[in-house]
Amino acid sequence: MVIWKTTIIYFSGTATFHKQISIEKESLNPQNRIIMDLGKMYDIATVKGNNQSEIVLWYPPYKIDVKAYVKAGINDLEIAVTNTWPNAVIGDEQITADINDGASGSGNGIPTMSLPDWLINGQPRPSARKTFAMCNYYNKESRLKPTGLVGPVRLLIANTVKL
């Protein structure tokens, strides 16, 4: 069963996905495991079933047995996916730089030589940029990094057999 799928560019941070699903009582028999498979995913996910403790997934395979977190009937599932910063930086590079030392937007890792006056003086940023780094390895031509919940997200009922 595919649960959900979505795509957003130039986003870095955490996106939270919610879904209600119904689980039949027969699926919860002692021989079964209920596996949530996130499919392809970048970078870190926390999975929560029915507001119980979070399960952190930070390396493949992005699969977890959620049987202890679900019940017969309607269940609330939540997946919070956190990705890294590069795509936000690449998105900001589409906006004119508000640092004047030539390092910003170079994409070559040259360090910014001084903090901008607006930052030192606690003034509002003069541009729509959201990111600031003392050393930038990205420019507006940099390729976006694969990020987020690519999926497909599936809930699998697996029967365990003792040998």
Beta strands, then each sheet from edge to edge (+ up, - down):
strand 1: 14-23
strand 2: 32-37
strand 3: 40-42
strand 4: 44-49
strand 5: 55-57
strand 6: 63-65
strand 7: 73-82
strand 8: 148-151
strand 9: 154-159
sheet 1: 1+ 7- 4+ 5-
sheet 2: 6+ 2- 9+
sheet 3: 3+ 8-
end
